[in-house]
Amino acid sequence: MKVKELNERDHFSNTLISILAHDLRQPFATFISFMDMIKHTNQKLSEKELLMILDDMRYTAVKSIELLDGLLQWRKSQDSGFIYQTQPLYLSKLVDEANSLYLYDQIGKTVSLVNYIPQGQLICAHKEMLQFINRNILNNATRYSMPGGVISVSSSVDENTITVAFNDQGKGMTSEKLRKIFNNQEFSESGDSEVKGAGIALSICREMIEIMDGKIWAESAPGVGTTFYYSLPLNNISNR
């Protein structure tokens, strides 16, 4: 096997481990929150309340299994030399699916998601790559939103490109943090834990979006909030 191919597989495996560590952390945190709520509540939960909690836990578990299965299928594709395949996907549905892992945290912070993307809007992408990007942006938006805030997701289309925007009403970032957030070398050397934590996943996001011939960027200001954008070609169906 050529050195280049070995390096590519090693890089892919490291990327996959980073994705698993990043995305599967949230469901476990949700389960812990559920357990703490049941254990430490001062009032006895009614049967209806307990069933609601169990339903939420089941929903989170199902979505986590779907996430894991998708990533494992992606890993198996490497064994046959198939890296990724883009296909038409319903964007609004993808955003709602990605956000399902963060609903409990959003409810706890009274943060709401407003999905303005038309139901029939298609986007051509590799599903697991795009969902990692969507989950990461929504995770950050949820984490840094102020109580009572709104996360809005919208899309716009020009002749050849679709652009997706995720806007939050969080504390925002300085221009210095914004400059570092997608830069793997700079965030790894930064002493700022927020920049480092967000940057690890966002660096992978940038790599994935570039593989799909797109781009990702952000706009932010302290006290105003942050808007993350990514754009992809409208006709981007391919095998590689």
N, C-alpha and C positions, 0 to 999 in steps of 0.2 A: 504494500500500500504506500502511495506517495506521501512524503512528509506534509505537503500542503493539505491533502485529504485528512490525514491524522490530526493536524492542527485544527481544521475546520470542525471535525467531529468532537474534539476536545472542547473547543469553544462552544459548540452547540450544547454539549452536556453541562458545562458550567452555567450557560444561560438558562437551561431548563431547571437546574437546581435552584438558581436564584428566583425563577418564577414560582416554583413550588414553595420555597421558603416565604416569599412575599405574599402570594395569593391565598395560601392555605392557613396563614396565621390568623386572618380575620374570622373565619368560621369558628376556630377554637376559642378565640377571644369572646365571640358571641355566646358560645355554650357556657363559658365560665360566668359571663354576666347573667345568663338565665339561672344558673345554679345559685349564684350569690343572691339573686333576687328572691328565689324560692326559700333559701336558707335563712335569710336575714329579714324577711318581711315581718312587720309587727302585727299584721292581721292575717288570719287564716284565709288562704285563697279558696275561693269558691270552685266548684267543679267546672264551671264555665271558664273561669280565668285560667285554671290549670290546663284545661284542654286547649285553650288558645296558645298558651306557652308551649305545650307539646307540639301543636301544629306548626308553630314558628320554628321550633327546633328541627322538626322533620323537614320543613321546607329548606332550611339552611343546609341540612345534611345532604338532601337530594341535589341541590345546586353545587355543593362541594364535590360530590361524587361525579357529577357531570363535568365539572372543571377538571378533575383528576383524569377522568377517562379521555377527555379531549387532548390533554397534554401527553398522555401515554400513547395515544394514537399518533400524535405528531412525532413522538420519539421513535415509534416503530417505523414510521415512514423513512427515517434516516437509514435503516438497515438495507432498504432497497435502493438507496441513492436518491430518493425523492424528497426534496427539501420542503417545498410548499406548493399549494395550488390555490389560486384565487378563484372566487365564484361570486355570483350575485347574491347578496344577503339583504334582508330587510333591516335597515339601520335602526329604526325606532324600536323594533323588537329587541335588537341586540343591546341597546342602551338600557332598556327596562330589565333585561336579563342580567346584565352586568351589575346594575344597581341593586339587585335583589339581595346581594350579600351585605349591603350596608343599610338596609331599611331599619333594622333594629337600632343602630347607632343614630340614624337620622331622627327616628321617633323620640329617642332619649334626649336629643338636643333640640327638638321641635324644628328640625330642618326639613324642608320639603323640596322634592325634585319636580320640576316642570319640564316635560318633554315636548318641545314644539316641533319635533321632526315629523313630517307627514307619514302616515301609516304605510303608504305605498312606496316611500323613497328607498331605492336600491343603492347599494354600495358594493363595489367589486373588491374583495379582499380575501386574505386567508383568515378564516374565522377565529382560530385560536390566537393568532397574532393580534388581530383587531380587538378581541375581547380582553386580552391582557392590557392593551393600551386603554380601552374604555374603563376597565376596572381600576387601573392605577389612577387615572385622572379623577374618577368619581370617589375613590378612597381618599385622595388628597383633599378634594373639595369638601367632603364630609368632615374630615378631621379638622380642617382649618376654618370651617364655617362658624360664624357666631350663632349663639342660640336664637332661634326664630328666623334664621336666614333662609334664602331661597337659592337653590342650584338650578340654573336653567341650561337646557341643551337645545341647540338649534343647528340647522344646516342651511347651506346656500350652494347653489349650483351655477357654474358658468358653462361656457361652451364645452370645455374638456375636463373640468375638475369639480369635485365635490369637496366642500370645506365644512368641517364639523366644529362647533364652538361650545365649550363648557365654561359657564360663568358662575363664580361663587361670590358671596358677599362676606368673605373672610377678611383677615387682617392684612392680606396682601404681602408683597415682597419688595424689598429695596432693589434698585437696579443692579447692585452688586450680587445679591442672591440670585436674581433672575439670570444674570450673565453666567453664573456657575451651574445652574440647575440641570442643564443637559450635558455638561462637560465632565466626562468620566474622570479625567486626571485631576481637575480642580476640586470637584466635590470630594474625592477620596483623600485629598490633602487638607481639606477644610476642617477646622475645629468646630464648625457649626453643625450640631447633630441633626438639625432640621434639614439643612441643605444636603448633608450626607445621606440621610435616610430617604429623602425624596429623590435624590439624584441617582442612586443605585438603580431604582426601577425605571426612572425616566431616561436614563442612558440606554437601557434595553429597549424602551419604547422608541427612541430615536433610531436605533439600529433596525428594529422591525419595520418601522414606517419607511425607512430608506430602502429596505429589501423590496418593499411593495411599490417602489418608485414614487413615494410620497414625501411629505415633510411635516414636521411638528414644531410648534413654537408657542410662546406664551407672552401675554401682556399683563402687567401688574403694577400696582402702586400701593404704598403703605396706607392702610385705612380705607382703601377703595375696594379691594378684592382682586381676584385673579381670573383671567380668561385663558384657558388652554385651547389651542387650535391644532387640528391636523387636516391635511388635505391629501386626496388620492385621485388618480386619474379615473374618469368615469368609466372608460372601457379598459379594464385592467385584468381581463381573464387570461390566465396563463398557467403553464406548468413549468417548474424549474427544479 
